[in-house]
Amino acid sequence: MADSTQTVDLDSTIAALQGGITSLPPEAAVGAIESWQSQLQGTEIAETLGQLKMALEGSGTGGSSIGGLLSDLGSQTTTSAGTVTGDAMSKLQQLGQLLSQAGSSLS
């Protein structure tokens, strides 16, 4: 998970989450989710991203449900950081933390 496209996506995803999860328009969130799903096809993270996308697109989905999925993604992302080295590792750790924090804020 360390090619240049993913590094740019990591940076933009981190920046978006640092702005606050509730400041993200749902359409932008869904677009980012689709991009990550495509890059991470066949992984547990891609599966969880699919669930999050469905939750965001569904009407009446509660924040606690989305919060739980974000927390799961945070944990999965932090775990995957252990499989890479260098700058990507620290970015994945940061992203995992931000996702977990976002999940906690909605739960």
N, C-alpha and C positions, 0 to 999 in steps of 0.2 A: 504494500500500500504506500509506495513512496514515489510514484511517477509525478511529473510536473502538474498534470491536471488535478490529481488528488491533493497536491500541496496547495494549489490555488483554491480548491474547494474547501480544504481544511481551514485556510485563512479566512475565507468569506463566511463559512459556517460559524467559526469562532467569533468573528466580528458581529455577526447577526445576533448570536446568543448573548454576547456581552451587552448589546443594546436592550436586552430584556425580552423574554419569551413572548410577552403579551403585546410587544410593539411590532412583532412580525405579522404582516398581513397573511391570512390563511393561504392565499394563492401563491405567495412567495415561499411559504413553508412547504407546500405541496410540490412546487417546482424543485426545491432543494432536495426533498425526500426522493423524488423520482430520479434525480441525477445520481444520488448516492446508491439507490437501489440498483440502478443500471451498473454502476462500478463494482458493487459488492454482491452481485448475483450469486445465488447458491450458498450464502452464508446465513448464520443465525441473525446477524445484524440486518441483512436485507429483509428477512422475514418480519422482524419487529418493525422495521421501517414501513413495510406494507400494512401492518396492523395500525400504525400511527396514521398513515395516509387515510385509511378507511375511517378512522375515528375523526379525523379533521374534516373529512368530506361529509360525514354523516350528520344529520341534524339531531340536536338534542343530546349529543354526547357530552357527558359531564367532564369538568376539568380534572376530577380525580382519576378518571379512566385514562385521559391523556397524560396526566402526571405520572401514573404508574408505568406507562409505556416509555416516557422520557427517562424515568429512573432506570428502567431495564436497559435502554439504549446506553445510558451513561455507564452502567456496570459493564456491559458488553464491550463498549469502546475502550474503557480503561483496561480491561483484560486484553484486548487486541493490541494495545500499546506495547505489551511485553513481547510481541512477535516481530517488532521492527526496531531499527536503531536510528540514532542521530536525531535530527530535527523533527522527523515524523513522530518519533516516540513522544517527545515533549508536547507536540501539538495534539496528539491523540489523548494524552493524559489530561491536557487542559480541556479539550472538547468533552471528554468523559465527565470531568468535574462539572462543567457548565450544564451538560445535559442532566446530570443528577440533581444539581441545584434547581434547575428549571422544573424538574419533576417534583421535587419536594415543595416548591412554591405553589404548585397546582393541586397537590394531594390533600 
